């Protein structure tokens, strides 16, 4: 058995290092970065995640890029779904490795796991015969006739059996994400990619608890726009003890009660429009507070903005 304590020491966190699934079924695993076990990684670092040791058709990632979240930390969901029938290469125990690599090119972190695949439960090819008297089970025409209807019903039953996957923000088809967003009262910004949309829906409840606060504004701005939001309250410029980042919002200022100063550093590759940023801040801030907004580039060195 894999010891969780040894697993955590690698800097990679797995929700369960040992999993069991029936062929044709599915099981979920969350993987991410343990910031306490990986102290040399930046808090706002982004990571790419991969899985080795299993057939590529046996698993699906919700996202390949790990970013910070309000409640869960930097995590991603992988669903194991070993097929049954002629595509199944065998049952038994399979070792796999989850690797997490910092986008900045730092040291790769790894953790091992084990997937146990069980044989599928044998189901009669003519289940509808069970609803008829036993005398009909020996009639070849009846079996073939009912098989026509069963061929139509099986795909529908499979769809019903997997309904929970369609309402999971990590696994739902992209076309359903706007519908899921209405469940939690969200609207998407123009240009948001699927990973940002999924993260926003997943964090909606946590963000709602902090609505109108500095912490809540930071979390939602960073998820929606892709970057780092620094917010200083009641002061124009740098205020020690709040979001003070050398090279980003370090400037002399003056006291400004009832106002907030937002400095947003867009991540490399992220397209952030100053007008959209201004509108987003105006929507998220408390109605009574004034605000100033500054859009800046991502710093070239690490450590000055953590």
BELZI-V962958 format. One record per residue. N is the residue number from 1. RES is the residue in one letter. SS is DSSP state (alpha for helix, beta for strand, coil for the rest). PHI is phi as a letter, one per 40 degrees, with the letter a starting at -180 (none if undefined). PSI is psi in radians with two decimals (999 if undefined). Layout:
[[N:RES:SS:PHI:PSI] [N:RES:SS:PHI:PSI]]
This chain:
[[1:X:coil:none:2.44] [2:X:coil:c:2.17] [3:X:coil:c:2.19] [4:X:alpha:d:-0.59] [5:X:alpha:c:-0.72] [6:X:alpha:c:-0.62] [7:X:alpha:c:-0.79] [8:X:alpha:c:-0.46] [9:X:coil:c:-0.30] [10:X:coil:c:-0.27] [11:X:coil:g:-0.10] [12:X:beta:b:2.32] [13:X:beta:b:2.27] [14:X:beta:b:2.39] [15:X:coil:c:-0.51] [16:X:coil:a:1.93] [17:X:coil:c:-0.27] [18:X:beta:b:2.11] [19:X:beta:b:2.64] [20:X:beta:b:2.35] [21:X:beta:a:2.56] [22:X:beta:c:2.44] [23:X:coil:d:2.26] [24:X:coil:g:-0.18] [25:X:coil:b:-2.84] [26:X:coil:a:2.73] [27:X:beta:a:2.55] [28:X:beta:b:2.60] [29:X:beta:a:2.33] [30:X:beta:b:2.39] [31:X:beta:b:2.54] [32:X:beta:a:-2.96] [33:X:beta:b:2.28] [34:X:coil:c:1.75] [35:X:coil:c:-0.55] [36:X:coil:c:-0.53] [37:X:coil:c:-0.20] [38:X:coil:b:1.20] [39:X:coil:c:-0.29] [40:X:coil:c:0.01] [41:X:coil:c:2.50] [42:X:coil:c:2.53] [43:X:coil:c:-0.53] [44:X:coil:b:0.31] [45:X:coil:c:2.59] [46:X:coil:b:2.71] [47:X:beta:b:2.70] [48:X:beta:b:2.51] [49:X:beta:b:2.54] [50:X:beta:a:2.82] [51:X:beta:b:2.30] [52:X:beta:b:2.67] [53:X:coil:h:-0.21] [54:X:coil:b:2.72] [55:X:coil:d:2.37] [56:X:alpha:d:-0.48] [57:X:alpha:c:0.02] [58:X:alpha:c:-0.10] [59:X:beta:a:2.76] [60:X:beta:b:2.29] [61:X:beta:c:2.48] [62:X:coil:c:-0.55] [63:X:coil:a:2.64] [64:X:coil:b:0.03] [65:X:beta:b:2.19] [66:X:beta:c:2.26] [67:X:coil:b:2.86] [68:X:coil:c:2.57] [69:X:coil:b:2.95] [70:X:coil:c:-0.87] [71:X:coil:b:-0.48] [72:X:coil:b:-0.19] [73:X:coil:g:-2.80] [74:X:coil:c:1.72] [75:X:beta:b:2.77] [76:X:beta:b:2.76] [77:X:beta:b:2.32] [78:X:beta:b:2.33] [79:X:beta:b:2.14] [80:X:beta:c:2.26] [81:X:coil:a:1.19] [82:X:coil:c:2.30] [83:X:coil:c:2.83] [84:X:coil:b:3.00] [85:X:alpha:g:-2.67] [86:X:alpha:c:-0.33] [87:X:alpha:c:-0.24] [88:X:coil:c:2.12] [89:X:coil:c:-0.16] [90:X:coil:i:2.77] [91:X:coil:b:2.99] [92:X:beta:h:-2.74] [93:X:beta:b:2.38] [94:X:beta:b:2.21] [95:X:beta:c:2.51] [96:X:beta:a:2.84] [97:X:beta:b:2.24] [98:X:beta:b:2.15] [99:X:beta:b:2.46] [100:X:beta:b:2.17] [101:X:beta:b:2.20] [102:X:beta:c:2.45] [103:X:coil:c:-0.44] [104:X:coil:c:-0.07] [105:X:coil:g:0.34] [106:X:coil:c:-2.93] [107:X:coil:c:2.38] [108:X:coil:c:2.34] [109:X:beta:b:2.50] [110:X:beta:b:2.71] [111:X:beta:a:2.50] [112:X:beta:b:2.66] [113:X:beta:a:3.04] [114:X:beta:b:2.29] [115:X:beta:b:2.11] [116:X:beta:b:2.09] [117:X:beta:b:2.12] [118:X:beta:c:2.65] [119:X:coil:c:2.56] [120:X:coil:c:2.63] [121:X:coil:c:2.28] [122:X:coil:c:2.20] [123:X:coil:b:2.42] [124:X:coil:d:2.43] [125:X:coil:c:-0.29] [126:X:coil:b:1.22] [127:X:alpha:c:-0.52] [128:X:alpha:c:-0.38] [129:X:alpha:c:-0.41] [130:X:alpha:c:-0.35] [131:X:alpha:c:0.00] [132:X:coil:b:2.78] [133:X:coil:d:2.62] [134:X:alpha:d:-0.44] [135:X:alpha:c:-0.48] [136:X:alpha:c:-0.24] [137:X:alpha:c:-0.36] [138:X:alpha:c:-0.03] [139:X:coil:c:2.06] [140:X:alpha:c:-0.71] [141:X:alpha:c:-0.75] [142:X:alpha:c:-0.75] [143:X:alpha:c:-0.80] [144:X:alpha:c:-0.62] [145:X:alpha:c:-0.80] [146:X:alpha:c:-0.49] [147:X:alpha:c:-0.52] [148:X:alpha:c:-0.79] [149:X:alpha:c:-0.63] [150:X:alpha:c:-0.60] [151:X:alpha:c:-0.51] [152:X:alpha:c:-0.60] [153:X:alpha:c:-0.58] [154:X:alpha:d:-0.84] [155:X:alpha:c:-0.62] [156:X:alpha:c:-0.72] [157:X:alpha:c:-0.69] [158:X:alpha:c:-0.68] [159:X:alpha:c:-0.75] [160:X:alpha:c:-0.70] [161:X:alpha:c:-0.43] [162:X:coil:b:0.36] [163:X:alpha:d:-0.65] [164:X:alpha:c:-0.41] [165:X:alpha:c:-0.48] [166:X:alpha:c:-0.33] [167:X:coil:b:0.20] [168:X:coil:c:2.09] [169:X:coil:c:-0.41] [170:X:coil:c:-0.38] [171:X:coil:b:-0.25] [172:X:coil:c:2.54] [173:X:coil:d:2.57] [174:X:alpha:d:-0.59] [175:X:alpha:c:-0.34] [176:X:alpha:c:-0.16] [177:X:alpha:c:-0.74] [178:X:alpha:c:-0.61] [179:X:alpha:c:-0.76] [180:X:alpha:c:-0.61] [181:X:alpha:c:-0.57] [182:X:alpha:c:-0.42] [183:X:alpha:c:-0.55] [184:X:coil:b:0.31] [185:X:coil:g:0.63] [186:X:coil:b:2.66] [187:X:coil:b:2.62] [188:X:coil:c:2.52] [189:X:coil:c:2.63] [190:X:coil:c:2.34] [191:X:coil:g:-0.04] [192:X:coil:c:2.32] [193:X:coil:c:2.96] [194:X:alpha:c:-0.67] [195:X:alpha:c:-0.68] [196:X:alpha:c:-0.69] [197:X:alpha:c:-0.77] [198:X:alpha:c:-0.76] [199:X:alpha:c:-0.69] [200:X:alpha:c:-0.74] [201:X:alpha:c:-0.75] [202:X:alpha:c:-0.59] [203:X:coil:c:0.03] [204:X:alpha:d:-0.75] [205:X:alpha:c:-0.77] [206:X:alpha:c:-0.73] [207:X:alpha:c:-0.68] [208:X:alpha:c:-0.58] [209:X:alpha:c:-0.47] [210:X:coil:b:0.25] [211:X:coil:d:2.32] [212:X:coil:g:-0.04] [213:X:coil:b:2.90] [214:X:alpha:d:-0.78] [215:X:alpha:c:-0.76] [216:X:alpha:c:-0.70] [217:X:alpha:c:-0.77] [218:X:alpha:d:-0.87] [219:X:alpha:c:-0.78] [220:X:alpha:c:-0.69] [221:X:alpha:c:-0.76] [222:X:alpha:c:-0.65] [223:X:alpha:c:-0.75] [224:X:alpha:c:-0.69] [225:X:alpha:b:-0.32] [226:X:coil:g:1.36] [227:X:beta:i:-2.78] [228:X:beta:b:2.17] [229:X:beta:b:2.18] [230:X:beta:b:2.18] [231:X:beta:b:2.20] [232:X:beta:b:2.25] [233:X:beta:c:2.49] [234:X:beta:f:0.54] [235:X:beta:a:2.48] [236:X:coil:c:1.80] [237:X:coil:h:-2.57] [238:X:coil:c:2.37] [239:X:coil:b:2.08] [240:X:coil:c:2.43] [241:X:coil:g:-0.27] [242:X:coil:b:-2.64] [243:X:coil:c:1.57] [244:X:coil:b:1.99] [245:X:coil:b:2.02] [246:X:coil:c:2.20] [247:X:coil:g:-0.17] [248:X:coil:b:-1.05] [249:X:coil:b:0.49] [250:X:coil:c:1.82] [251:X:coil:a:2.67] [252:X:coil:c:2.58] [253:X:coil:a:-2.87] [254:X:coil:a:2.80] [255:X:beta:c:2.39] [256:X:beta:a:1.50] [257:X:beta:c:2.44] [258:X:beta:g:0.26] [259:X:beta:b:2.67] [260:X:beta:b:2.50] [261:X:beta:b:2.10] [262:X:beta:b:2.14] [263:X:beta:b:2.14] [264:X:beta:b:2.12] [265:X:beta:b:1.97] [266:X:beta:c:2.37] [267:X:coil:c:2.69] [268:X:coil:d:2.26] [269:X:coil:g:-0.31] [270:X:coil:c:2.38] [271:X:coil:b:1.87] [272:X:coil:b:2.13] [273:X:coil:c:2.33] [274:X:alpha:c:-0.64] [275:X:alpha:c:-0.74] [276:X:alpha:c:-0.67] [277:X:alpha:c:-0.77] [278:X:alpha:c:-0.77] [279:X:alpha:c:-0.64] [280:X:alpha:c:-0.74] [281:X:alpha:c:-0.74] [282:X:alpha:c:-0.57] [283:X:alpha:c:-0.62] [284:X:alpha:c:-0.45] [285:X:coil:c:2.81] [286:X:coil:c:2.51] [287:X:coil:c:-0.53] [288:X:coil:c:-0.24] [289:X:coil:c:2.42] [290:X:beta:c:3.02] [291:X:beta:a:2.72] [292:X:beta:b:2.59] [293:X:beta:b:2.36] [294:X:beta:b:2.25] [295:X:beta:b:2.21] [296:X:beta:b:2.92] [297:X:beta:c:2.89] [298:X:coil:c:2.32] [299:X:coil:c:2.58] [300:X:coil:c:-0.29] [301:X:coil:b:2.61] [302:X:coil:c:2.66] [303:X:coil:h:-0.36] [304:X:coil:c:0.04] [305:X:coil:b:0.21] [306:X:coil:c:999]]
